[in-house]
Amino acid sequence: MIQIACPYCGPRDEAEFAYRGDATVHRPAEEAGFHDYVYARANPRGWHLEWWHHTGGCRAVLKVLRHTATHEVRAVGLPADRPEPPSA
């Protein structure tokens, strides 16, 4: 099970959270790019920045830096934070 360290509630099990999607994708300003924004997603292997919603706790929306193969969580922050993936 994935352990996510909520900045408000402390470490919690993944069951208290809902995955909300890729935190690196930005909504396009024009309608032409909207199809790809909604439907065309990459399936990366390695470090990935994601949105998680703490539905079973404080209800905060968090950015989580997680490795998609090992499920290791390297950083958890608020929406304004910019966690960087490790270099190695």
Stockholm file with secondary structure:
# STOCKHOLM 1.0

chainA/1-88         MIQIACPYCGPRDEAEFAYRGDATVHRPAEEAGFHDYVYARANPRGWHLEWWHHTGGCRAVLKVLRHTATHEVRAVGLPADRPEPPSA
#=GR chainA/1-88 SS CCEEEETTTEEEEGGGCEEEEESSCCCCSSGGGHHHHHHCCCCCSSEEEEEEECTTTTCCEEEEEEETTTCCEEEEECTTCCCCCCCC
#=GC SS_cons        CCEEEETTTEEEEGGGCEEEEESSCCCCSSGGGHHHHHHCCCCCSSEEEEEEECTTTTCCEEEEEEETTTCCEEEEECTTCCCCCCCC
//
